[in-house]
Amino acid sequence: MRTVDAGGLPIGDGHPPRIMGVLNVSEESPYDPSVFADPAEAARYVDRELIDEGADVVDVGLESANKRYEVLPPEEELARLDTAVETIERVAGDAVFSIETRYAEVADEALSRGFDMVNDVCGFADPEMPEVCRDHDAAVVKMASPPDLERPGAVEETPWAERKDEGWAESADYVGEVYEALKQNGVTDKTIVDPAFGSWSEAQGVEEDRETFRRLREFRGLGRPILVSINRKNFLRMLADRSTEEALPVSLAATSMAVERGAHLIRTHDVAETRDAALVGDAFTRDRHRHDDEVRVEELDVTTPGEADRHLERVGADRSLPPETTTRVYDVSGLSEAQRGRLADAAGDVGATLAAGTSGALLFGTEGALDRLAAKLADASGGLAAVREVVGRRDG
């Protein structure tokens, strides 16, 4: 996993989770407490409500990316940049300053005038954006998006049959499209990836966001730090039937889970609370790295064949191997002695193991071995049929 230096702030594995607070100088932005037109007031907000509360990064928005609003041309974003620049010049605290924009020319101007990094909600739809960031040696967040400056986040609107092929387009699921969107148009050495949570299009609903969150570990296969923006999002608050105003607790629960699953940078309006939740998630995340002067070993956080496949693709290895890379363990009880004997023999034949003890038995093996076991038990009945059904039904 690559570590990205963002204005002197390391972001990635082995570093604390970083918190990105939000400031908007866009009058149309929906979250009123973060919207300011006066640089002095904006700077006080950044110091007191963001940096003092624990924000490592301050993301400054020049326009709302909400699909309900007309997209501003770069000239209008540039006209608002003066307020943003004057604000960061007045800030007393220490933070990395990010400019949220989809335009390379706006990014170039902002980076030239004191900003440290870029948050590109259109995923390099402007083809000059990567080069601008390289020229400034700046970190850049790349949000999954189609190659369209007016459609941030709407990955399913990408012409996949043209950009990949028809077969891929027909078989790919939503998370696969998000993953591929983050790969298209390339990356820089300092790219941070954002899987684009939120209702960016009519086709993207709460189930798509929930599936992306379930499979968040897959995005570690890109080898880049991960940003998540999940604060008070619909896919979380609807689980608890909460309004946006009441949705902070579910956001914090998800923040801890996101960090444990591999997120490195959390974008939020609730800085202090989100920081605490992120630290809890980080405290219970395994240390995955071992290295000396010559050899570096990283334990990958792989729990499903799908996650393994992403890493195999990244290193250019044999992609038929995922079913043999992840292991499942089942507690099996209630079988007769004869059934347990048959299960042990069948497991041994396919590379799985039944470990019998005085109070029960544990069945374990790779996904591939358990698939073979389920096939071997195709004609089983009773308790062994129940075993077959459970080991043959898994999330991939």
C-alpha positions, 0 to 999 in steps of 0.5 A: 500500500502506497503512502501519500505525502499530502503537504507534509502529512503522510496518509496510508497504512501505518499512519493514524486515520486522517480527518478531512473537515469541510469548508464551503465558499459556495452559497448553494452548498446544502450544509449551512454551518460550513458555508461562508462568504466572508474570509474572516468568518470562514477562517474563524470557523476553520480554526475553531470548528475544524482544526481545533476539533482535530481536522488534519485536512480542510477541504474547501469547496467552490461549488456544490457537487450536488446533482440538483445544481447547475455545474459552474464553469471554471471561470466562476470557480476561479472568481470564488477562489479569492475568498478561499485563498484569503481564508486559508491565509487568515487561518492560524492553525496548522492543517493541509488545505485541499481544493475541491474542483473538477477543473485542472486550471482551477487546481493549478491556480489554487495550488499556485496560491497556497493550497496543498492538495486537490479533491477531484470529484470528477475522477480526472475527467479533465485530462490535464488534472493529473499533470497539473498535480504532478507539476505541483507535486500535490496529492490528489483525491480521485473520486470514482466518476465517468469521464464527464465534467458534468456527471460527478460520481455517476459511474454507471453512466460511463459508456463501459461497452466502449471503454472496456468491452460489451461482455464486461459491461454486461457482466459487471456489477456496481462495485466492479464499475466503481473499481474500474472508474477509479482505474480509468484515466490513470493515477499519479504517484500521489493519488488517493481513491474515493469510491463515491458514496452518495446518490450521485445519480438516479440509478445509485441508491442505498443498496449500491452504497451498502454493497460498496461499503460491504466490499470496501476492502476490495479497493485496497487492491488499487494499492492507494490510500482510500478516502471515504465520505459517509457522514450522515449519508442516506445508506446509513441513516435509513438503517436506523430510520433517522433524519439527517440531523439525527444521523451522527451515531450511525455515521460514527459506527460506520466510520470505525468500520470503514477504518478497520476495513482499510480507509485512511482519510475520512471526510466529515462535517462532524470533526471531533466525533468522527476523529474519535470513531476513527481512532477506535477503528484504528486501534482494532486494526491489525498491524500488517507490515513487517520489513527490514532494509531489504525485504518488506512484507505486508499482510493483506486484509483479504477475507473473500475471493473477490478481495484476493482477485483485486490484489492478484490483478494488481500484481499481474498474477494468476487470477484463477487462484482466488478460491484457494486464497481465503479460508472459512471455518464452520462449527459443526454439531449434531451429526451422528458418528457415521455422518461425521466420519463421512464428512471427515473423509470427504473433506480430506479428499478435497483439501478441507479439514474436519477437526473433531473434538470432545464437544464438537467439530470444526470444518475449515478450508479454502473457498475452493476446497469448500466448493469441492466439498459441497459438490462431493456431498451433492447426494447427501441427505439430512445433516450432511445436506445441511452442511452442504447448503451452508458451505456452498452458500457464501458471499464472494 
